[in-house]
Each structure stands twice: as C-alpha cells, then as structure tokens.
Amino acid sequence: MTALPAAAQDLYQGGNWSAMASDRRAVAVGDAITVVILQSAEASNTTQSSTRRSTDLGGGLRAGGVDESGQLNFGGGFTGRGEMRRSERLVAQLSVTIEEVLPNGDYRIVGRQQLRVNGENTVIGVRGRIRPSDIASDNSILSSRIADAQIDYDGKGFVSRGAKPGLITRLFNLLGLL
C-alpha cells in the first residue's frame, strides 16, 4: 500500500476577514445597504385674475314738444381665483442590494419592500447610483445621497380605494362638469 500525499488548505481567505477596527461595508455586487428615506416636498401655486369691461352710450333729442332720449349700456365682468397646495412626506427604511459596480467605482443599487397591513398592500422601491464614500459606518445611506434616484411608493387596498373619487365623480370630471 502506498501513502497518498497530504493536501493542506489555507484557513485564511482574504475576502472573508476584515481588520478588527473596521466596519464591514458593502463593496461588491449582491451586498446589502440600508437606505434611510427622508423625503419631503411642498408646493404652492396661487392664481388670481380679474377683468372688467363696460360700454355706455347715451343720447337725447329735444325738438318742440318732442322730448326723446335713449341709452344703451353694456357691461361685463370676470373674477377668478385658483389655489393649489400640496405637501408630501415619506419616512422609511429599507435594504437594497448593489446591482452593479460602475467603472468609476460608484454602485448601482436596487431594492423593493412590500408590506401588507390590515388588507392594505404597500410597496416601496428604490433605484439609483451611490458613491462608496457616502455609505455611513453602519452601512446605511440617506436617500438624499442617491444620484438618479427613483423612489416609488404605492399602496393598494380598501383604504386607498376609499380615498379615490367615485366613478360618477370621475365621469363628471372627465366631462368638465366639476
């Protein structure tokens, strides 16, 4: 019987060990990053216009015992006012993954979170490009630091259906009656 040579494997693999004083940050495709979404927007638009037009024409005729007079008046007016205010605020936190490491070292990230609470489905999606230097020590990044950010927030269920106008209201809106 002949003895086979023994093969040894190295227990140290460089990619699996980090320095004791460093934090593990996302660096490769598939690594997870926490996105903290703090978005708020406010818009206001006010329009006011006023138009007034008036035409007067008058005349009179007096001859002997005839005393005639005539008068013609035109008038018009328009007053309009419109106001629109919108305020939105979204606060959420979700994990995304690195989808691609770009040639300049930036990361393309993508992630989606789906919640179902009391019959209401809510979906939050995030997609964009981030710089590795913007990732915090706890492996998180603020949504304001995402370039080309696409943040989708959508809900479906009886609550969102109840907040939408009914069929008759939408029909009257379409016809311009409301």
Buried (B, 14 or more C-beta within 10 A) or exposed (E): EEEEEEEEEEEEEEEEEEEEEEEEBBEEEEBEBBBBBEBEEEEEEEEEEEEEEEEEEEEEEEEEEEEEEEEEEEEEEEEEEEEEEEEEEEEBEBBBBBBEBEEEEBBBBBBEBEEEEEEBEBBBBBBBBBBBEBBBEEBEBBBEBBEEBEBEBEBEBEEEEEEEEEEEEEEEEEEEEE
